[in-house]
Amino acid sequence: MDPKGLAYLGAGIGAGLAIIGGGAGIGRLAAAALEGIARQPNAVADIRGAMIVAAGLIEGATFFALIVTILLAIK
């Protein structure tokens, strides 16, 4: 096989895994936050703030992984 073709294949697999991981992480985060809000409705503001910060960190890691896979594909 062509090394450039393998690089594209690896980048595609890496991008797919990064998106799946980010989606699963945000899904688990949202589920836990909604369960916490259901148990303590008066703590909505605190839970929402922590959830937004955590979701931003998860998305940041996902974007970093996507950038790395794009750089691998064009190298």
C-alpha positions in Angstrom: 0.0 0.0 0.0 0.9 3.6 -0.5 2.2 5.3 2.7 0.1 8.4 2.0 -3.0 6.2 1.7 -2.2 4.6 5.0 -1.8 8.1 6.5 -5.3 9.0 5.2 -6.7 5.8 6.6 -5.1 6.4 10.0 -6.3 10.0 10.1 -9.8 8.9 9.2 -9.9 6.3 11.9 -8.4 8.7 14.4 -10.9 11.4 13.6 -13.8 8.9 14.0 -12.5 7.7 17.3 -12.0 11.2 18.6 -15.6 12.2 17.7 -17.0 9.0 19.2 -15.1 9.6 22.4 -16.1 13.2 22.7 -19.7 12.4 22.0 -19.7 9.6 24.6 -18.0 11.9 27.2 -20.5 14.7 26.7 -23.4 12.3 26.8 -22.3 10.8 30.1 -21.7 14.3 31.5 -25.2 15.5 30.5 -26.8 12.3 32.0 -25.0 12.8 35.3 -25.9 16.5 35.4 -29.5 15.8 34.7 -29.6 13.1 37.4 -28.0 15.5 39.9 -30.5 18.2 39.0 -33.4 15.8 39.4 -32.1 14.8 42.9 -31.4 18.4 44.0 -33.4 21.0 42.0 -32.1 23.9 44.1 -28.5 23.2 42.9 -29.3 23.8 39.2 -26.9 26.8 38.9 -23.9 25.1 40.4 -24.4 21.9 38.4 -25.0 23.8 35.2 -21.8 25.8 35.6 -19.7 22.8 36.3 -21.3 21.0 33.4 -20.5 23.8 31.0 -16.8 23.9 32.1 -16.4 20.1 31.8 -18.1 20.1 28.4 -15.7 22.8 27.2 -12.8 20.7 28.4 -14.1 17.6 26.6 -14.7 19.5 23.4 -11.2 21.1 23.6 -9.6 17.7 23.9 -11.7 16.5 20.9 -10.7 19.4 18.8 -7.1 18.8 19.6 -7.4 15.2 18.5 -9.0 16.3 15.3 -6.3 18.8 14.6 -3.6 16.1 15.2 -5.4 13.8 12.8 -5.7 16.5 10.1 -2.0 17.3 10.5 -1.2 13.6 10.1 -3.3 13.5 6.9 -1.6 16.5 5.3 2.0 15.6 6.3 
